[in-house]
Structure formats: C-alpha cells, structure tokens
Amino acid sequence: MARAPPLGTTLAFMMSVIALSLPEMLILRKVLKLPLIATFAGVVGSGILLVGFLFNAIL
C-alpha cells in the first residue's frame, strides 16, 4: 500500500516552489539588491520550514 507524504511536507513543498523559484528571484533582482534578495530567501525559507514542521507535528 502506497502512502502519501505528510501534509506539512506537501504544503511546504508547494509554497517553496512558488516563493523561492528562479523566475521569482530574477524578477526581484530588478527591484532589489543581492543582500536583500538573500535575506528575503532566508526569511521565506525559514518560514516555510516552520510551517511544514508545525503542520506535520499537529496533524
């Protein structure tokens, strides 16, 4: 019997595909400097990880 991945893992993956994609970073490069883009990626990545862990722990 095949099992689906946990909900938190799936949710974190779907959010990260959109928020941390290469096209998104290229668009941000037009309006932000590299240190701000790195900070954005770090904060968003940390938030996505936190959401994934919380959903996996709760559900």
FENPE-V526774 format. One record per residue. PSI is psi in degrees with one decimal (* if undefined). NEAR is the number of other C-alpha atoms within 12 Angstrom. Layout:
((PSI NEAR) (PSI NEAR))
This chain:
((127.6 3) (142.2 4) (145.6 6) (153.6 9) (156.9 13) (154.1 18) (-42.2 20) (-40.3 23) (-45.3 23) (-44.5 20) (-43.7 23) (-40.3 28) (-45.5 22) (-39.2 18) (-39.5 22) (-31.4 25) (-38.0 18) (-48.6 18) (-29.2 26) (28.2 28) (160.5 18) (-44.6 15) (-36.5 13) (-43.3 19) (-35.9 23) (-37.1 16) (-43.8 16) (-29.9 22) (-26.3 17) (-23.1 13) (-14.6 12) (155.0 16) (163.0 15) (-43.1 16) (-35.9 12) (-36.2 17) (-40.8 24) (-41.3 17) (-44.1 17) (-49.0 21) (-39.8 24) (-44.9 17) (-45.9 17) (-42.5 23) (-42.2 24) (-42.0 19) (-40.5 20) (-42.7 27) (-43.4 24) (-45.4 19) (-43.4 25) (-46.6 26) (-42.0 21) (-45.0 18) (-38.0 18) (-34.7 18) (-36.9 13) (-42.5 11) (* 12))
